Amino acid sequence: MHQPRPHRIVDLDHISTSAQLIPETQSAPAILSEFPQETHHPFHHHPTIPPHWVPPPPHAPADYPYPMYYAPYPIYQNPQPRLESPRSTTPKFKIEYSSIHATFLATIKDADSLKDRKSWVKWNEGVCQAVGDGFALGHICDEPPHGTPWTEWNTPLIRPTVPSQPTRKEIEARLKWDKNDGWVSSILTARLSDEARNHLPPMIDDRGERRTARQIYLRLKAAYQAAPDRKACLRIQDELLNSQIHGMDIEKFNLKWSSTLTTLRNYGYDIPWDTLISKYISKLPSGPRYVYLKQTLEEDFDQPGVIPNRDLFDKFAIRLENTRNRELLDLADSGGETEGLTKYV
């Protein structure tokens, strides 16, 4: 039979005295060593598989606001400051040409198509509204009267000229103008009667150039706009006689004279061709080439049997443009400016 283990008498006074001599950190093991120790361990670890060691996470500084996002390594800082891309001062927006065209067709219905002078006012109002919404009024408008400031709404836009060796910017400007002019032409021809279409200029003229929106508008305006009274025609004539050549832009100067004379003729106004052609010759520039041209035109004009009329004016205008083109070609050969050079000489 199992014999109970006799109790061992422990001298508590001796233990308390020993505890005073042993440091505090060693007092507990010294006391427990007097009792039986358990040597049985119910759970055993496999001796060949060491426990996995997981490194402790780095501790964020005390003043770090978000310790869960703390990175133990410093973030790379670019020593060069980041340069901000300059912002364009021109606002970027897209003009919805198709939407403007649809609005025009909804406003000017087929019954409101241009067919006579009575329908001109409403048709012209719709055209100007649509073209203005597309920021292209310069393709059909005339120069403002004297004393009126020039703005984007009343400044004529002439087709940009391209030199013999154009730059990319010059080519893009020409293509942009052609695109806008084609859109304006589509507005002008969208609501026309068959009779009104008979007044349109040919698609390709004798020079091989495509008709412009300005040519279309001037033809329709001359045919259907109500003729003003004689006093208004005299005022138009005086504005033409007081016009000048600005910046040696001969093409623009001739365009103004040609369109105004066409308007006066379609109004039924009796044009004093003798006075107008003489005044036109007197406005030529003062360069050596133009002095010679002026003398030649005056001699031809004073020839017996010459009848002052529109055909004579057109011949003089073409000779003036040819003189300007030859001057620009000479400047191009010498390395000078070529702005304003046309393709025909």
ZADO-1210 file (C-alpha; in nm, 4 decimals, padded with zeros to 6 digits):
<atoms>
<atom x="00.0000" y="00.0000" z="00.0000" code="MET" pos="1"/>
<atom x="00.0994" y="00.3532" z="-00.0619" code="HIS" pos="2"/>
<atom x="00.2554" y="00.5027" z="00.2367" code="GLN" pos="3"/>
<atom x="00.1905" y="00.8683" z="00.2922" code="PRO" pos="4"/>
<atom x="00.4939" y="01.0845" z="00.2820" code="ARG" pos="5"/>
<atom x="00.5728" y="01.2208" z="00.6246" code="PRO" pos="6"/>
<atom x="00.5517" y="01.5975" z="00.6606" code="HIS" pos="7"/>
<atom x="00.8719" y="01.7838" z="00.7006" code="ARG" pos="8"/>
<atom x="00.8930" y="02.0293" z="00.9821" code="ILE" pos="9"/>
<atom x="01.0164" y="02.3657" z="00.8569" code="VAL" pos="10"/>
<atom x="01.1715" y="02.6181" z="01.0908" code="ASP" pos="11"/>
<atom x="00.9932" y="02.9388" z="00.9993" code="LEU" pos="12"/>
<atom x="01.2247" y="03.1515" z="01.2124" code="ASP" pos="13"/>
<atom x="01.5219" y="03.0154" z="01.0235" code="HIS" pos="14"/>
<atom x="01.3533" y="03.0789" z="00.6894" code="ILE" pos="15"/>
<atom x="01.2631" y="03.4346" z="00.7792" code="SER" pos="16"/>
<atom x="01.6193" y="03.5002" z="00.8894" code="THR" pos="17"/>
<atom x="01.7553" y="03.3591" z="00.5611" code="SER" pos="18"/>
<atom x="01.5101" y="03.5633" z="00.3605" code="ALA" pos="19"/>
<atom x="01.6475" y="03.8791" z="00.5115" code="GLN" pos="20"/>
<atom x="01.9982" y="03.7938" z="00.3959" code="LEU" pos="21"/>
<atom x="01.8981" y="03.6944" z="00.0383" code="ILE" pos="22"/>
<atom x="01.8212" y="03.9716" z="-00.2120" code="PRO" pos="23"/>
<atom x="01.4567" y="04.0370" z="-00.2883" code="GLU" pos="24"/>
<atom x="01.4833" y="03.9067" z="-00.6416" code="THR" pos="25"/>
<atom x="01.6003" y="03.5659" z="-00.5207" code="GLN" pos="26"/>
<atom x="01.3720" y="03.5225" z="-00.2220" code="SER" pos="27"/>
<atom x="01.0892" y="03.3475" z="-00.4067" code="ALA" pos="28"/>
<atom x="01.3007" y="03.0717" z="-00.5686" code="PRO" pos="29"/>
<atom x="01.4725" y="03.0058" z="-00.2362" code="ALA" pos="30"/>
<atom x="01.1435" y="02.9501" z="-00.0601" code="ILE" pos="31"/>
<atom x="00.9861" y="02.7452" z="-00.3393" code="LEU" pos="32"/>
<atom x="01.2867" y="02.5170" z="-00.3525" code="SER" pos="33"/>
<atom x="01.1788" y="02.3725" z="-00.0241" code="GLU" pos="34"/>
<atom x="00.8579" y="02.2320" z="-00.1786" code="PHE" pos="35"/>
<atom x="00.8216" y="01.9358" z="-00.4191" code="PRO" pos="36"/>
<atom x="00.8478" y="02.0474" z="-00.7877" code="GLN" pos="37"/>
<atom x="00.6305" y="01.9119" z="-01.0682" code="GLU" pos="38"/>
<atom x="00.8409" y="01.7535" z="-01.3441" code="THR" pos="39"/>
<atom x="00.5540" y="01.6348" z="-01.5686" code="HIS" pos="40"/>
<atom x="00.4744" y="01.8520" z="-01.8797" code="HIS" pos="41"/>
<atom x="00.1498" y="01.7588" z="-02.0574" code="PRO" pos="42"/>
<atom x="00.2348" y="01.9451" z="-02.3861" code="PHE" pos="43"/>
<atom x="00.5523" y="01.8861" z="-02.5867" code="HIS" pos="44"/>
<atom x="00.6875" y="02.0849" z="-02.8902" code="HIS" pos="45"/>
<atom x="00.8475" y="01.9022" z="-03.1800" code="HIS" pos="46"/>
<atom x="01.2224" y="01.9410" z="-03.1323" code="PRO" pos="47"/>
<atom x="01.2997" y="01.9690" z="-03.5117" code="THR" pos="48"/>
<atom x="01.0493" y="02.2466" z="-03.6002" code="ILE" pos="49"/>
<atom x="01.1465" y="02.5758" z="-03.4435" code="PRO" pos="50"/>
<atom x="00.8656" y="02.8228" z="-03.3820" code="PRO" pos="51"/>
<atom x="00.8232" y="03.0842" z="-03.6526" code="HIS" pos="52"/>
<atom x="00.9790" y="03.4173" z="-03.5689" code="TRP" pos="53"/>
<atom x="00.7831" y="03.7229" z="-03.6699" code="VAL" pos="54"/>
<atom x="00.9678" y="04.0562" z="-03.6503" code="PRO" pos="55"/>
<atom x="00.7879" y="04.3105" z="-03.4419" code="PRO" pos="56"/>
<atom x="00.6309" y="04.6005" z="-03.6324" code="PRO" pos="57"/>
<atom x="00.8161" y="04.9305" z="-03.6248" code="PRO" pos="58"/>
<atom x="00.6934" y="05.1787" z="-03.3725" code="HIS" pos="59"/>
<atom x="00.5864" y="05.5223" z="-03.4934" code="ALA" pos="60"/>
<atom x="00.7281" y="05.8335" z="-03.3287" code="PRO" pos="61"/>
<atom x="00.5319" y="05.9738" z="-03.0418" code="ALA" pos="62"/>
<atom x="00.4262" y="06.2826" z="-03.2381" code="ASP" pos="63"/>
<atom x="00.3241" y="06.0953" z="-03.5556" code="TYR" pos="64"/>
<atom x="-00.0474" y="06.1604" z="-03.6212" code="PRO" pos="65"/>
<atom x="-00.1300" y="05.8269" z="-03.7927" code="TYR" pos="66"/>
<atom x="00.0787" y="05.5447" z="-03.6415" code="PRO" pos="67"/>
<atom x="-00.0985" y="05.2738" z="-03.8438" code="MET" pos="68"/>
<atom x="00.0436" y="05.4278" z="-04.1666" code="TYR" pos="69"/>
<atom x="00.3911" y="05.4732" z="-04.0315" code="TYR" pos="70"/>
<atom x="00.6697" y="05.3809" z="-04.2766" code="ALA" pos="71"/>
<atom x="00.9974" y="05.2706" z="-04.1150" code="PRO" pos="72"/>
<atom x="01.2015" y="05.4187" z="-04.4017" code="TYR" pos="73"/>
<atom x="01.2011" y="05.7881" z="-04.4991" code="PRO" pos="74"/>
<atom x="01.0129" y="05.8836" z="-04.8145" code="ILE" pos="75"/>
<atom x="01.2321" y="05.9918" z="-05.1056" code="TYR" pos="76"/>
<atom x="01.2273" y="06.3640" z="-05.1578" code="GLN" pos="77"/>
<atom x="01.3117" y="06.5061" z="-05.5009" code="ASN" pos="78"/>
<atom x="01.5724" y="06.7793" z="-05.4515" code="PRO" pos="79"/>
<atom x="01.4426" y="06.9631" z="-05.7604" code="GLN" pos="80"/>
<atom x="01.1194" y="07.1590" z="-05.7071" code="PRO" pos="81"/>
<atom x="00.8290" y="07.0509" z="-05.9235" code="ARG" pos="82"/>
<atom x="00.7651" y="07.2960" z="-06.2020" code="LEU" pos="83"/>
<atom x="00.4012" y="07.3771" z="-06.2571" code="GLU" pos="84"/>
<atom x="00.2971" y="07.3762" z="-06.6222" code="SER" pos="85"/>
<atom x="00.1895" y="07.7245" z="-06.7310" code="PRO" pos="86"/>
<atom x="-00.1821" y="07.7569" z="-06.7794" code="ARG" pos="87"/>
<atom x="-00.3118" y="07.8912" z="-07.1066" code="SER" pos="88"/>
<atom x="-00.4912" y="08.2248" z="-07.0846" code="THR" pos="89"/>
<atom x="-00.7203" y="08.1208" z="-07.3710" code="THR" pos="90"/>
<atom x="-01.0244" y="07.9298" z="-07.2486" code="PRO" pos="91"/>
<atom x="-01.0786" y="07.5978" z="-07.4209" code="LYS" pos="92"/>
<atom x="-01.4295" y="07.5169" z="-07.5290" code="PHE" pos="93"/>
<atom x="-01.5888" y="07.3305" z="-07.8151" code="LYS" pos="94"/>
<atom x="-01.8345" y="07.4958" z="-08.0508" code="ILE" pos="95"/>
<atom x="-02.1210" y="07.2614" z="-08.1361" code="GLU" pos="96"/>
<atom x="-02.1535" y="07.3469" z="-08.5051" code="TYR" pos="97"/>
<atom x="-02.4026" y="07.0681" z="-08.5692" code="SER" pos="98"/>
<atom x="-02.6246" y="07.1921" z="-08.2868" code="SER" pos="99"/>
<atom x="-02.6142" y="07.5485" z="-08.4223" code="ILE" pos="100"/>
<atom x="-02.7016" y="07.4213" z="-08.7696" code="HIS" pos="101"/>
<atom x="-02.9960" y="07.2235" z="-08.6317" code="ALA" pos="102"/>
<atom x="-03.1206" y="07.5278" z="-08.4406" code="THR" pos="103"/>
<atom x="-03.1040" y="07.7369" z="-08.7574" code="PHE" pos="104"/>
<atom x="-03.3093" y="07.4818" z="-08.9512" code="LEU" pos="105"/>
<atom x="-03.5642" y="07.4736" z="-08.6698" code="ALA" pos="106"/>
<atom x="-03.5890" y="07.8544" z="-08.6651" code="THR" pos="107"/>
<atom x="-03.5888" y="07.9162" z="-09.0408" code="ILE" pos="108"/>
<atom x="-03.8249" y="07.6526" z="-09.1705" code="LYS" pos="109"/>
<atom x="-03.8675" y="07.5566" z="-09.5330" code="ASP" pos="110"/>
<atom x="-04.1546" y="07.8034" z="-09.5690" code="ALA" pos="111"/>
<atom x="-03.9187" y="08.0820" z="-09.4537" code="ASP" pos="112"/>
<atom x="-03.6542" y="08.0077" z="-09.7177" code="SER" pos="113"/>
<atom x="-03.5080" y="08.3048" z="-09.9011" code="LEU" pos="114"/>
<atom x="-03.7159" y="08.3524" z="-10.2153" code="LYS" pos="115"/>
<atom x="-03.7934" y="08.7245" z="-10.2437" code="ASP" pos="116"/>
<atom x="-03.7294" y="09.0580" z="-10.0754" code="ARG" pos="117"/>
<atom x="-04.0097" y="09.0037" z="-09.8261" code="LYS" pos="118"/>
<atom x="-03.8389" y="08.6940" z="-09.6885" code="SER" pos="119"/>
<atom x="-03.4976" y="08.8602" z="-09.6673" code="TRP" pos="120"/>
<atom x="-03.5345" y="09.0155" z="-09.3212" code="VAL" pos="121"/>
<atom x="-03.6265" y="08.6966" z="-09.1337" code="LYS" pos="122"/>
<atom x="-03.3814" y="08.4818" z="-09.3297" code="TRP" pos="123"/>
<atom x="-03.0963" y="08.7280" z="-09.2765" code="ASN" pos="124"/>
<atom x="-03.1719" y="08.7543" z="-08.9047" code="GLU" pos="125"/>
<atom x="-03.1560" y="08.3767" z="-08.8680" code="GLY" pos="126"/>
<atom x="-02.8312" y="08.3568" z="-09.0644" code="VAL" pos="127"/>
<atom x="-02.6610" y="08.6281" z="-08.8587" code="CYS" pos="128"/>
<atom x="-02.7745" y="08.4632" z="-08.5346" code="GLN" pos="129"/>
<atom x="-02.6396" y="08.1214" z="-08.6344" code="ALA" pos="130"/>
<atom x="-02.3110" y="08.2521" z="-08.7733" code="VAL" pos="131"/>
<atom x="-02.2659" y="08.4720" z="-08.4667" code="GLY" pos="132"/>
<atom x="-02.3195" y="08.1737" z="-08.2360" code="ASP" pos="133"/>
<atom x="-02.0363" y="08.0037" z="-08.4228" code="GLY" pos="134"/>
<atom x="-01.8084" y="08.3087" z="-08.3774" code="PHE" pos="135"/>
<atom x="-01.7750" y="08.3422" z="-08.7553" code="ALA" pos="136"/>
<atom x="-01.9449" y="08.6736" z="-08.8379" code="LEU" pos="137"/>
<atom x="-01.6152" y="08.7973" z="-08.9767" code="GLY" pos="138"/>
<atom x="-01.6664" y="08.5704" z="-09.2782" code="HIS" pos="139"/>
<atom x="-01.9664" y="08.7723" z="-09.4037" code="ILE" pos="140"/>
<atom x="-01.9619" y="09.1133" z="-09.2322" code="CYS" pos="141"/>
<atom x="-01.8441" y="09.4419" z="-09.3847" code="ASP" pos="142"/>
<atom x="-01.6010" y="09.6850" z="-09.2299" code="GLU" pos="143"/>
<atom x="-01.7540" y="09.9038" z="-08.9572" code="PRO" pos="144"/>
<atom x="-01.8355" y="10.2656" z="-09.0424" code="PRO" pos="145"/>
<atom x="-01.5838" y="10.5378" z="-08.9682" code="HIS" pos="146"/>
<atom x="-01.5598" y="10.6028" z="-08.5944" code="GLY" pos="147"/>
<atom x="-01.6945" y="10.2613" z="-08.4928" code="THR" pos="148"/>
<atom x="-01.4447" y="10.0488" z="-08.2958" code="PRO" pos="149"/>
<atom x="-01.3276" y="09.7262" z="-08.4560" code="TRP" pos="150"/>
<atom x="-01.4334" y="09.4158" z="-08.2648" code="THR" pos="151"/>
<atom x="-01.4484" y="09.0418" z="-08.3289" code="GLU" pos="152"/>
<atom x="-01.8083" y="09.0880" z="-08.4428" code="TRP" pos="153"/>
<atom x="-01.7523" y="09.3484" z="-08.7179" code="ASN" pos="154"/>
<atom x="-01.3990" y="09.2788" z="-08.8425" code="THR" pos="155"/>
<atom x="-01.3881" y="09.1005" z="-09.1802" code="PRO" pos="156"/>
<atom x="-01.1806" y="08.7816" z="-09.1815" code="LEU" pos="157"/>
<atom x="-00.9913" y="08.7409" z="-09.5088" code="ILE" pos="158"/>
<atom x="-00.8473" y="08.4045" z="-09.6089" code="ARG" pos="159"/>
<atom x="-00.4890" y="08.3840" z="-09.4798" code="PRO" pos="160"/>
<atom x="-00.2227" y="08.3857" z="-09.7480" code="THR" pos="161"/>
<atom x="00.0481" y="08.1203" z="-09.7519" code="VAL" pos="162"/>
<atom x="00.4037" y="08.1884" z="-09.8777" code="PRO" pos="163"/>
<atom x="00.5994" y="07.9511" z="-10.0982" code="SER" pos="164"/>
<atom x="00.7585" y="07.7877" z="-09.7916" code="GLN" pos="165"/>
<atom x="00.4864" y="07.8021" z="-09.5269" code="PRO" pos="166"/>
<atom x="00.5308" y="07.7124" z="-09.1644" code="THR" pos="167"/>
<atom x="00.3126" y="07.4647" z="-08.9803" code="ARG" pos="168"/>
<atom x="00.1331" y="07.7490" z="-08.8040" code="LYS" pos="169"/>
<atom x="00.0524" y="07.9223" z="-09.1331" code="GLU" pos="170"/>
<atom x="-00.0858" y="07.6020" z="-09.2852" code="ILE" pos="171"/>
<atom x="-00.3026" y="07.5353" z="-08.9793" code="GLU" pos="172"/>
<atom x="-00.4381" y="07.8922" z="-08.9901" code="ALA" pos="173"/>
<atom x="-00.5355" y="07.8478" z="-09.3561" code="ARG" pos="174"/>
<atom x="-00.7046" y="07.5117" z="-09.2896" code="LEU" pos="175"/>
<atom x="-00.8935" y="07.6514" z="-08.9905" code="LYS" pos="176"/>
<atom x="-01.0214" y="07.9440" z="-09.1968" code="TRP" pos="177"/>
<atom x="-01.1313" y="07.7125" z="-09.4799" code="ASP" pos="178"/>
<atom x="-01.3158" y="07.4874" z="-09.2340" code="LYS" pos="179"/>
<atom x="-01.5024" y="07.7775" z="-09.0722" code="ASN" pos="180"/>
<atom x="-01.5829" y="07.9331" z="-09.4092" code="ASP" pos="181"/>
<atom x="-01.7237" y="07.6050" z="-09.5359" code="GLY" pos="182"/>
<atom x="-01.9479" y="07.5818" z="-09.2303" code="TRP" pos="183"/>
<atom x="-02.0763" y="07.9386" z="-09.2848" code="VAL" pos="184"/>
<atom x="-02.1435" y="07.8535" z="-09.6505" code="SER" pos="185"/>
<atom x="-02.3530" y="07.5556" z="-09.5416" code="SER" pos="186"/>
<atom x="-02.5641" y="07.7872" z="-09.3233" code="ILE" pos="187"/>
<atom x="-02.6130" y="08.0319" z="-09.6097" code="LEU" pos="188"/>
<atom x="-02.7240" y="07.7657" z="-09.8574" code="THR" pos="189"/>
<atom x="-02.9392" y="07.5586" z="-09.6191" code="ALA" pos="190"/>
<atom x="-03.2644" y="07.7513" z="-09.6721" code="ARG" pos="191"/>
<atom x="-03.2709" y="07.8840" z="-10.0289" code="LEU" pos="192"/>
<atom x="-03.5380" y="07.8604" z="-10.2924" code="SER" pos="193"/>
<atom x="-03.4524" y="07.7419" z="-10.6418" code="ASP" pos="194"/>
<atom x="-03.4691" y="08.1003" z="-10.7638" code="GLU" pos="195"/>
<atom x="-03.2259" y="08.2165" z="-10.4946" code="ALA" pos="196"/>
<atom x="-02.9787" y="07.9417" z="-10.5845" code="ARG" pos="197"/>
<atom x="-02.9534" y="08.0886" z="-10.9322" code="ASN" pos="198"/>
<atom x="-02.7767" y="08.3893" z="-10.7785" code="HIS" pos="199"/>
<atom x="-02.5005" y="08.1827" z="-10.6191" code="LEU" pos="200"/>
<atom x="-02.1501" y="08.2189" z="-10.7635" code="PRO" pos="201"/>
<atom x="-01.9929" y="07.9078" z="-10.9200" code="PRO" pos="202"/>
<atom x="-01.8400" y="07.6593" z="-10.6803" code="MET" pos="203"/>
<atom x="-01.4968" y="07.7008" z="-10.8469" code="ILE" pos="204"/>
<atom x="-01.4170" y="08.0340" z="-11.0128" code="ASP" pos="205"/>
<atom x="-01.1925" y="08.1122" z="-11.3111" code="ASP" pos="206"/>
<atom x="-00.8846" y="08.1225" z="-11.0881" code="ARG" pos="207"/>
<atom x="-00.9471" y="07.7724" z="-10.9599" code="GLY" pos="208"/>
<atom x="-01.0498" y="07.9039" z="-10.6190" code="GLU" pos="209"/>
<atom x="-01.3486" y="07.7805" z="-10.4231" code="ARG" pos="210"/>
<atom x="-01.6272" y="08.0281" z="-10.3622" code="ARG" pos="211"/>
<atom x="-01.6286" y="08.1845" z="-10.0178" code="THR" pos="212"/>
<atom x="-01.9126" y="08.2512" z="-09.7773" code="ALA" pos="213"/>
<atom x="-01.8640" y="08.6245" z="-09.8294" code="ARG" pos="214"/>
<atom x="-01.9172" y="08.5923" z="-10.2042" code="GLN" pos="215"/>
<atom x="-02.2342" y="08.3902" z="-10.1463" code="ILE" pos="216"/>
<atom x="-02.3704" y="08.6389" z="-09.8942" code="TYR" pos="217"/>
<atom x="-02.2954" y="08.9429" z="-10.1105" code="LEU" pos="218"/>
<atom x="-02.4712" y="08.7872" z="-10.4098" code="ARG" pos="219"/>
<atom x="-02.7817" y="08.7074" z="-10.2077" code="LEU" pos="220"/>
<atom x="-02.7742" y="09.0422" z="-10.0322" code="LYS" pos="221"/>
<atom x="-02.7515" y="09.2296" z="-10.3602" code="ALA" pos="222"/>
<atom x="-03.0409" y="09.0328" z="-10.5080" code="ALA" pos="223"/>
<atom x="-03.2891" y="09.0360" z="-10.2190" code="TYR" pos="224"/>
<atom x="-03.2089" y="09.3121" z="-09.9725" code="GLN" pos="225"/>
<atom x="-03.4545" y="09.5997" z="-10.0012" code="ALA" pos="226"/>
<atom x="-03.3000" y="09.8891" z="-10.1871" code="ALA" pos="227"/>
<atom x="-03.2467" y="10.1998" z="-09.9733" code="PRO" pos="228"/>
<atom x="-03.3357" y="10.5476" z="-10.0885" code="ASP" pos="229"/>
<atom x="-03.0990" y="10.7732" z="-10.2823" code="ARG" pos="230"/>
<atom x="-02.9788" y="10.9477" z="-09.9690" code="LYS" pos="231"/>
<atom x="-02.8646" y="10.6171" z="-09.8219" code="ALA" pos="232"/>
<atom x="-02.6879" y="10.5271" z="-10.1483" code="CYS" pos="233"/>
<atom x="-02.5013" y="10.8595" z="-10.1425" code="LEU" pos="234"/>
<atom x="-02.3878" y="10.7870" z="-09.7880" code="ARG" pos="235"/>
<atom x="-02.2559" y="10.4451" z="-09.8968" code="ILE" pos="236"/>
<atom x="-02.0745" y="10.6082" z="-10.1866" code="GLN" pos="237"/>
<atom x="-01.9126" y="10.8680" z="-09.9587" code="ASP" pos="238"/>
<atom x="-01.7873" y="10.5954" z="-09.7244" code="GLU" pos="239"/>
<atom x="-01.6286" y="10.4208" z="-10.0213" code="LEU" pos="240"/>
<atom x="-01.4610" y="10.7385" z="-10.1460" code="LEU" pos="241"/>
<atom x="-01.3144" y="10.8039" z="-09.7991" code="ASN" pos="242"/>
<atom x="-01.1739" y="10.4514" z="-09.7564" code="SER" pos="243"/>
<atom x="-00.7979" y="10.4036" z="-09.7445" code="GLN" pos="244"/>
<atom x="-00.5457" y="10.1220" z="-09.7895" code="ILE" pos="245"/>
<atom x="-00.4404" y="09.9983" z="-09.4443" code="HIS" pos="246"/>
<atom x="-00.1132" y="09.8134" z="-09.4011" code="GLY" pos="247"/>
<atom x="-00.0639" y="09.7635" z="-09.7754" code="MET" pos="248"/>
<atom x="-00.3523" y="09.5151" z="-09.7758" code="ASP" pos="249"/>
<atom x="-00.4416" y="09.5578" z="-10.1427" code="ILE" pos="250"/>
<atom x="-00.6639" y="09.2499" z="-10.1518" code="GLU" pos="251"/>
<atom x="-00.8809" y="09.3769" z="-09.8677" code="LYS" pos="252"/>
<atom x="-00.9004" y="09.7232" z="-10.0240" code="PHE" pos="253"/>
<atom x="-01.0128" y="09.5821" z="-10.3598" code="ASN" pos="254"/>
<atom x="-01.2654" y="09.3553" z="-10.1919" code="LEU" pos="255"/>
<atom x="-01.4323" y="09.6484" z="-10.0187" code="LYS" pos="256"/>
<atom x="-01.4539" y="09.8486" z="-10.3415" code="TRP" pos="257"/>
<atom x="-01.5835" y="09.5547" z="-10.5440" code="SER" pos="258"/>
<atom x="-01.8526" y="09.4542" z="-10.2939" code="SER" pos="259"/>
<atom x="-01.9719" y="09.8136" z="-10.2419" code="THR" pos="260"/>
<atom x="-01.9965" y="09.8821" z="-10.6143" code="LEU" pos="261"/>
<atom x="-02.1933" y="09.5604" z="-10.6605" code="THR" pos="262"/>
<atom x="-02.4323" y="09.6635" z="-10.3843" code="THR" pos="263"/>
<atom x="-02.4892" y="10.0095" z="-10.5322" code="LEU" pos="264"/>
<atom x="-02.5474" y="09.8658" z="-10.8780" code="ARG" pos="265"/>
<atom x="-02.8019" y="09.6140" z="-10.7473" code="ASN" pos="266"/>
<atom x="-02.9812" y="09.8956" z="-10.5658" code="TYR" pos="267"/>
<atom x="-03.0371" y="10.0570" z="-10.9021" code="GLY" pos="268"/>
<atom x="-02.8145" y="10.3506" z="-10.8124" code="TYR" pos="269"/>
<atom x="-02.6641" y="10.5441" z="-11.1017" code="ASP" pos="270"/>
<atom x="-02.2942" y="10.5024" z="-11.0250" code="ILE" pos="271"/>
<atom x="-02.0686" y="10.7910" z="-11.1382" code="PRO" pos="272"/>
<atom x="-01.7972" y="10.5638" z="-11.2785" code="TRP" pos="273"/>
<atom x="-01.5829" y="10.8508" z="-11.3989" code="ASP" pos="274"/>
<atom x="-01.5559" y="10.9981" z="-11.0491" code="THR" pos="275"/>
<atom x="-01.5148" y="10.6673" z="-10.8702" code="LEU" pos="276"/>
<atom x="-01.2418" y="10.5278" z="-11.0961" code="ILE" pos="277"/>
<atom x="-01.0458" y="10.8535" z="-11.0784" code="SER" pos="278"/>
<atom x="-01.0698" y="10.8463" z="-10.6998" code="LYS" pos="279"/>
<atom x="-00.9632" y="10.4815" z="-10.6951" code="TYR" pos="280"/>
<atom x="-00.6481" y="10.5578" z="-10.8941" code="ILE" pos="281"/>
<atom x="-00.5596" y="10.8473" z="-10.6643" code="SER" pos="282"/>
<atom x="-00.5587" y="10.6148" z="-10.3608" code="LYS" pos="283"/>
<atom x="-00.2719" y="10.3994" z="-10.4869" code="LEU" pos="284"/>
<atom x="00.0346" y="10.3777" z="-10.2571" code="PRO" pos="285"/>
<atom x="00.3356" y="10.6031" z="-10.3053" code="SER" pos="286"/>
<atom x="00.6043" y="10.3405" z="-10.3746" code="GLY" pos="287"/>
<atom x="00.8051" y="10.3457" z="-10.7010" code="PRO" pos="288"/>
<atom x="00.6081" y="10.0568" z="-10.8504" code="ARG" pos="289"/>
<atom x="00.2763" y="10.2193" z="-10.7689" code="TYR" pos="290"/>
<atom x="00.3766" y="10.5597" z="-10.9008" code="VAL" pos="291"/>
<atom x="00.4480" y="10.3987" z="-11.2368" code="TYR" pos="292"/>
<atom x="00.1224" y="10.1998" z="-11.2207" code="LEU" pos="293"/>
<atom x="-00.0706" y="10.5140" z="-11.1352" code="LYS" pos="294"/>
<atom x="00.0680" y="10.6970" z="-11.4381" code="GLN" pos="295"/>
<atom x="-00.0138" y="10.3997" z="-11.6630" code="THR" pos="296"/>
<atom x="-00.3713" y="10.3745" z="-11.5368" code="LEU" pos="297"/>
<atom x="-00.4284" y="10.7470" z="-11.5807" code="GLU" pos="298"/>
<atom x="-00.3024" y="10.7283" z="-11.9406" code="GLU" pos="299"/>
<atom x="-00.5266" y="10.4325" z="-12.0175" code="ASP" pos="300"/>
<atom x="-00.8206" y="10.6052" z="-11.8526" code="PHE" pos="301"/>
<atom x="-00.7724" y="10.9209" z="-12.0607" code="ASP" pos="302"/>
<atom x="-00.7559" y="10.7325" z="-12.3894" code="GLN" pos="303"/>
<atom x="-01.0272" y="10.8405" z="-12.6346" code="PRO" pos="304"/>
<atom x="-01.3145" y="10.5982" z="-12.6626" code="GLY" pos="305"/>
<atom x="-01.2630" y="10.4494" z="-12.3146" code="VAL" pos="306"/>
<atom x="-01.5947" y="10.4041" z="-12.1353" code="ILE" pos="307"/>
<atom x="-01.5781" y="10.4152" z="-11.7545" code="PRO" pos="308"/>
<atom x="-01.7724" y="10.1150" z="-11.6262" code="ASN" pos="309"/>
<atom x="-01.7430" y="09.8107" z="-11.4032" code="ARG" pos="310"/>
<atom x="-01.5306" y="09.6141" z="-11.6479" code="ASP" pos="311"/>
<atom x="-01.2714" y="09.8921" z="-11.6569" code="LEU" pos="312"/>
<atom x="-01.2613" y="09.9075" z="-11.2787" code="PHE" pos="313"/>
<atom x="-01.2091" y="09.5302" z="-11.2527" code="ASP" pos="314"/>
<atom x="-00.9154" y="09.5476" z="-11.4960" code="LYS" pos="315"/>
<atom x="-00.7510" y="09.8246" z="-11.2941" code="PHE" pos="316"/>
<atom x="-00.8064" y="09.6324" z="-10.9695" code="ALA" pos="317"/>
<atom x="-00.6401" y="09.3192" z="-11.1108" code="ILE" pos="318"/>
<atom x="-00.3389" y="09.5208" z="-11.2278" code="ARG" pos="319"/>
<atom x="-00.3025" y="09.6688" z="-10.8795" code="LEU" pos="320"/>
<atom x="-00.3077" y="09.3232" z="-10.7204" code="GLU" pos="321"/>
<atom x="-00.0526" y="09.1898" z="-10.9687" code="ASN" pos="322"/>
<atom x="00.1807" y="09.4794" z="-10.8890" code="THR" pos="323"/>
<atom x="00.1552" y="09.4044" z="-10.5195" code="ARG" pos="324"/>
<atom x="00.2228" y="09.0336" z="-10.5771" code="ASN" pos="325"/>
<atom x="00.5351" y="09.1041" z="-10.7802" code="ARG" pos="326"/>
<atom x="00.6578" y="09.3299" z="-10.5022" code="GLU" pos="327"/>
<atom x="00.6040" y="09.0557" z="-10.2452" code="LEU" pos="328"/>
<atom x="00.7850" y="08.8013" z="-10.4607" code="LEU" pos="329"/>
<atom x="01.0856" y="09.0315" z="-10.4838" code="ASP" pos="330"/>
<atom x="01.0816" y="09.0713" z="-10.1066" code="LEU" pos="331"/>
<atom x="01.0668" y="08.6938" z="-10.0653" code="ALA" pos="332"/>
<atom x="01.3673" y="08.6439" z="-10.2924" code="ASP" pos="333"/>
<atom x="01.5634" y="08.8997" z="-10.0922" code="SER" pos="334"/>
<atom x="01.4645" y="08.7469" z="-09.7573" code="GLY" pos="335"/>
<atom x="01.2061" y="09.0103" z="-09.6655" code="GLY" pos="336"/>
<atom x="00.8514" y="08.9798" z="-09.5416" code="GLU" pos="337"/>
<atom x="00.6066" y="08.7755" z="-09.7504" code="THR" pos="338"/>
<atom x="00.2852" y="08.8509" z="-09.5636" code="GLU" pos="339"/>
<atom x="-00.0040" y="08.9101" z="-09.7982" code="GLY" pos="340"/>
<atom x="00.1324" y="08.7071" z="-10.0898" code="LEU" pos="341"/>
<atom x="-00.1449" y="08.5476" z="-10.2946" code="THR" pos="342"/>
<atom x="-00.1120" y="08.2403" z="-10.5117" code="LYS" pos="343"/>
<atom x="-00.1890" y="08.4094" z="-10.8403" code="TYR" pos="344"/>
<atom x="00.0437" y="08.6596" z="-11.0056" code="VAL" pos="345"/>
</atoms>
